[in-house]
Amino acid sequence: MLIYTISRYVPNILHPGPMFVLYNAVLRGFPAREVECLCDEAGNVNKYETTIFCITSGITKLAKISDVPQNRKLYRGLGGMVLPDQFWKSFVECQIVFKFKASKTIDVKEAVEALKKFCVTQKAQVMNSDHELETTRLLLVGKDIEEPPKSALKSPGLVAVIEEVHAFRLVISLPLSKFDLTKEDETWLEKSCGRACKGMRANIVSISNKPSDFKGGVEFGLLSTTTDMNTALEYSGAKKNRGIVFEIEASRIDVGASMQFLSQYPGEAEFLMPPLTCLEVVGEPILERRGQLEVLLIPIRVNVNLKAVTVEDLMQRRKYLHLGMVKNLREELVNDIRKMLDSGRAMKAVEDFKTANPGLDVDTSSTSEFEDIAQIHEQKNSQEFNNDGDYKTFVSEMLDAKVCLVRKQKLIFEAVQACAPAELIQRLLEIPYTECQGASVQDETGLSLEAILKGGVRNKQAIPLKSSSAEISVLWHAVLSQE
């Protein structure tokens, strides 16, 4: 068990060493030299998927037990990088939603495919580096499309970014305010999108401004921080030029994992945050002088990615899915039993029987039996569900149990309504649910309870539904006497 536990954190021990360069190269897509090192001579790329997943899993678990720094401050040196404009000023952006009208002559799928020809994938540089982010953009240009009006749409470099495109709906974003769009602009956009979709009519459903008070970005890689300002200065690039340091306000949730006890460099007092951590600028930068060094201190608030899946979550996923299905099956069983009791005659017969025989639970026995089976499955080890054969067996067992218990409960209710003696009802309650599989509860001649009692259809003696209570009672005793 100790070896198993330690092995979970081996990737976290590797990260603080030289391997972090390759891990972050995979996640960020730059620098180009490190990205090239990921490829072998055949062009195959080693993306370290399992290792990065295990590192993220370790961070998620360690973050729950890591102490928040006493001053609630973490620092991150940027190594001389130049931050993009998104960290210095907020941008105005509007979102436009189009709806296409169905046409008898134009197929929707063909229209969408035609529109995709105007969608191109472009790469935008991030942080003045070799990292390029792919974005799908809509270029409404061509011989069949008119020139845009002389307005904000005519601005050089204005390109719509595709956010969503499928049948009857298109969502694009423009880097301008909705108040900059004139009625002429909206008409041009509708006509141009329609022509791009083989002439299908496109109408603007809504235009809304996106929040414009955000400054910052998202870190694709593993975000390494420290509680020691001097360590952050070493990584800030201040010795070569003016350095930049993020001053991060830590909280109980957004603190990351303390890596000091695992790190190859414990003196750095590292706190590590998982990929896709959001960085938001929350104040004005402060220029500080530290001895002969100048450093720009930027106050940052982080939002750690809380949706990261741990190794344990992954190993238990099949069990979670199975138990979710079991819960739904129980609800279906309860609803089926409730429907059986909807008729006034059935409800009254069950109530009268329970009054006369308080020790026999005829209306919830099947539900209790199902819950007992479900509890056995809940107590099984998660590893058993990861075996395809066992998982298939578990699923089939619960599906069969639900079907058989519905049949068994129907059989019990019909026996109660037919005024069967309590001894027979007791026998029915004791029948294992598996004995009801494939058994016919009711046929053309009526009930065949004794077929269930015998565990088969031999010696079948049908009891007509229209028999009198006295006749039914005699027949029940006859069935019991055959045992």
N, C-alpha and C positions, 0 to 999 in steps of 0.2 A: 504493500500500500504506500509506503514511504517513497519507493522508487517511482511508482505511478504518479504520486503527487509532485515530486521534483521534476519529472519529465514534462509536466504541463508547463513549467516555467522556464525550460531550457531556451525557447525562442526569446523570452524576455531578457535572459542573460546575454544572448547574442546581440540584441539590438544596441546596447550602449557601446559595443565595440565597433570595429570597422565595417561590419555588415550593414549598419544603419544606412550607409551611403547607397547600397544596392536596393534596400527595401524602399527607401524614399524615392529612388530613381524610378522604380516600378509604379509607385503611387502618383508621383508628380509628372512623370514623363520627361523629365530633364534632370540634370544637364545631359547634353547629347552624348558626351564621352562615356558616362556611366550607363546610359541606355544602350549604347552599342556593346558594352561588356555583357549585357544580358543575353545576347544572341550568340549562338554557336556558328560553326562554319556552314551548316546546312540551313541557317536562317531561323532555327527554332528559338523561341524566346522563353527564358526561365523567369516566370513571374512570381515565384515564391508564394503561390496562393495559400498553401497550407500553413507555411511559417507566419505569414502576415496575419492570417486568420487567428492563429494561436496567440500571437502577440496581442492582438486586439482583445481576444477573450481574456487574457491575463490582465490587461489594463482595466477592463470592465470590472473584474472581480476584485483586484487590488484596490481600485479607487473607492470601493465601499468600506474598506478598513483603514485607508490612509488618513492620517491626521491632517487637518487643514493647518497651513503655516500660521504661526502666532500673529504675525502682522497682516495675514491674509493677502500677501503679495507674492507673485511669481514673475519672473523676468525671462525675456527671450531676446537674445541678440540675433540680428539679421545678417551678420557676416558681410556687410557692405552692400547688400542688395538695395535697389531703388524701388520704393513702393509705387504701385500704379496709381492713377488718378482716383480710383475708387476709394482709396484710403484718405484722400485729402478733401474731396468734395462729393456731395451727393448728386445723383443724376435723376432727371425727370424722365419718366417712361410711361407710355399709355398702352393699354391692351384693347384690341379690337376683336370682337367676336362676329363672325359672319355665319349666316345660315343659308344653305342652298335649297332652292325649291325643286321638288321632283318634276321631271319632265317625261312625257310619253316617248319622246324621240331620243333622249339622251340617257344613257345608263349611268347610274351614280358611280359605279366602280370605274368606268372609263373616264368619267369627269375627274375623279380624284387622281387617277393615274396621269391624266393630262396635266393637272395642276403640279404634280410632283416634278414634271420636267422643268418647271420654273423654280423649283427648290434646289439649291446647291449647298453643298457642305463646304464651309470655309473654315480656315484656321486663324484664330486670333492670338497674338502673342500676349503672354501674361508676365507681368513684373519685369519687363525689359530683359527677358531671358530666352532660352531656347524652348521653353515650355509653350506648347500651342494647344489651345482649347478648341475643340470642334463645335461649331454651331451651324444649325440648318437655317438658311436664309431664303427669303422669297424675293426674287428679282423680277419685277413686273416690267419687263422690257421685251420688245419684239415687234415684228412688222404689223401684227394684228392689234397691238396695244398702243393707244395714243400716249403722247407725251404728257406727264403730269402738269397740272396748272402751276402758274408762277406763285408758289406759296412755300410753306414750310416743307412740303413734300419735294420741292425742287432743290433742297439743300444738298450740297455735295456730300457723298458718302452716306446718305440716309438709306438704310436697308432694313426691311422688316425681318424680324426673327420669328421663325415658325415655332409656336409652343404646342400646338395640337392640330392634327389634320386627320379627319376620317369622314365617312359618309355624312353628308348634310351639315358638317360643321368645320370651321376653320378659325383658329385663334392665332393672331400675330401680335407682336409687340413693336412699337416704334419709339425711338429715342427722342420723344418730344411730348409736350403736354397735350391733353385732349382739347384744351382751349386754343391751341395753335391750329387745330384743324378747322377749316371752313366747310360750309355746305358743299362747295365745289370740290373740295378734296374728298369728302365722303362719297360723292357721286362718282368721282373718278376711280376710287378704290373699289366700289361695287362693280362698275363696268369692267375694270381691268381683271378683277378676280373671276368674274363671270366669263369673260373671253378666255382666260387661262384655263377654265374648266369646260372648254368646248362649247361655250355659249350658254351654259346653264345659268339661270338667274341667281345672283348672290345679293343678299340683303344684310346690312349691318344691324345686328341685334343690340349690341351695347358697346359703348366706349367708356373706359374707366382709367383713371390714373393709378399707377402703382404707388405704393409708399415711397416717398422721396427723401425721407430723413435718415436713411441708412448710409453709413460709411463703413467700409470694411470689405471682408471677403471670406472665403472658405479655404482652409488649409487641407489640401488633398492628402498630404503625407502625415506621418506621425509627428506630432507637435511636442518637441522637447523644450522644457522650461526648467528653471532653477529657482531656488529660494535665495541664492547668493548673487547680489548685484555685481560683484567683482567678476564672477564667472561669466555672467551675461556680457560684461564689458569686453572680456577676452574674445567672445564670439561676435561682437557687434561690428567689427571692422573699423573701430575708432583709431587703431594704430596706423591705418593706411589713409583714412580720410575721416570725415565726420561720421560717427557710427549712429545706428538706430537701434533702440531697445524698446520692446513692448513691455509696459508695466501692466500686468494682468491682475485684476481683482478676483481672487479665488473665493469660492463658496463651497458649502458642503456637497453640492451636486456637481458643480463645474470646477473640479480641482485636479482631476487626473489621478494617476497612480504614483505613489512614491517608489522610486526605483533604487534608492540608495543601498538597500541591503542586497540587491541583485547586481548592481552596476559594477562594471570593471573599473569605474572611476568614481568611487563613493564620495570623494571630496567635492564633486560637482553638485551634490544634493539635488538630483534630477527628479522632476515630476513629469511624467509622460502622458500625453493625451492622445486619444485614438484618431484615426483619419476622419476627415469631414467635420472637423471642429470649426464652428463659425466664430469669426473674429470681428467684433464691432468696436469702432472707435467711439469713445464716450466722452471725450474732452479734447481740449486744445493741446497740441504738442508743446513740450517744455524743453528748451535748450539748456543743458547743464554742462558745467566744466568739472571734470574729475582729474585733478592734477594738470597734466599737459594734454589731456584728451577732452574732446568735445563729443557729447552724445545727445541725440534727440530722443527724449523720452515720450512715448506715445501711450496714453492711457487706453487700455483695451478691456472689454468684457467678453468673455468666451462663453459659448454654449456647446458643451460636449455632446457628441453624437450618442444619444441614449438608446438608440435602436440596434446597437451592435449585438450580435448573437454570440454567446459563449459556446465553448466546446460542449459543456453539459447540456445547454439548450438544444444544440444540434443533435446530440445523442438521444435526447428525450423527445425529439419532435414527433416521431412516429407514435410514441405512447400518448402524447398530448392529443394528437389527431384522433387516435383510437378512443380515448376517453371522452373526447368531444362527441364522437359518433354515438358512443354508448349513452351519453346524456340525452341526445336527440331521440334515440330509440326508446328510452324510458318515457319521454314526453309523448311519443307516438302511441306507446302502449297504454298510458293513462288516458289519452284522448279516445282510443278505440274502446276501452272499457266504459268510459263516460257515454259514448254513443250507444253502447249496448243497453245502458240503463236509461236512455232518453225516453223510451216508451213507458208510460205510466204503469202498465201491467208488470213489467220487469222490475221496476223500482219498488212497487208495492210488494211483490212476491219476495224480493230480497230482504226488505225491511221486516216483513212478517216472519221470515225464516230466522233472521238474526235475533228477533225478539224471543222466538221459541227456542232457539239454540245459540245462546250468547257465546259459547265457546268456539264456534265455527266461524272463521273469517272468510266469508265467501266472495266479498267484493274487492278485497285488496290483496288476496293471497298471491295472485300472479305477479303483482307489482313487487311484493316483498321477495318473491323467489327471484325475480329479475335483478333486484338490488343485491341479493346475495352473490349472484354470478358476477355482477359488475364489480363487487368488492374484491373478489378473487383476482380479477384482471387488474384492478388498481394496485394490488399488492405485488404484482409481478415485476421483475427487474426490467429496467429500460432496455438492456441489451437484448432481451428476448424478442422485443418488437423489431429489432434491426435485422433479424433473420427472416428472410422472405417467406420461408415455409411456415415458421411459427406465426408470423404476422397474419398470413392468409388464414391460418387455423383460428386465430383469435377473432378476426373479423367475421368469419363464417359462423363461429359459435354464437356470437352475440346476435347476428341477423337471424339465425335459426331459432335462438331462444325467444326472440320477440315474436316471431310468427307462431311458434308452438304454444307460447303462453297465451296469445290471443285466442287460439283454437281451444285451449284448455279452459280459459275463462268463459268462453262462449258455451262450452259444454256444461260447465257448472251452472251458469245462469239458466240454461234451458232445463237442466235437471231440477233446479229450484222451482221454476215456473210449472214444471210437470208434477209438482208435489212429490218428488222422490223422497224416500225416508232419509233421516239424518245419517244412518249408517252408510248409505250409498254415497252421500255427499262427502262424508269423511274419507271414504275410499278414493273418491275423485281428487280430493285435495292432496292426498298422499301420492298420487301418481306422478312419477318424474316427468318433467315437461318433454323430455325426449320421446316418451311413449306416444305423444300426440302428433308427432311428425308424420305427415302424409295421411293421417287418419281422417276419415270423412265424419264430420260432426252431424251432418244432417243429409239425408238422401230423399228420394222421391217418396219413400214409405214413411219417413219420420226420423226419430232419433235412433242412434245405434250405440248407446252408451256401453253396452256389454262388450262391443268390439274393442273399445278403448280399454276396458277393464282387463280383457284377456290379452292385451298387447298386440292384437291382430284382428283379422276379419273373419276368422273361422268361428263356427258355431254362432253365426250372426243371427240375432233374434231382434228384429226391428220392433219398436214400440210406436204405434201410430200417434200422431200429434193429437188426434181427435178422441183418443181413448179417455174414458172417465177416470177420475182420481182413484176410485176403488180398483179399477182394472189395472191402472199404472202401478199402484202399490203392490198388487199381487204379482205383477210381472217383475218388479224390482226385487222382491223377495225370491222369486224364481231364479233370477240372475245370480243373486248372492248365494243361493243354495247350490249352484253349479260349481262353486269353488271347492 
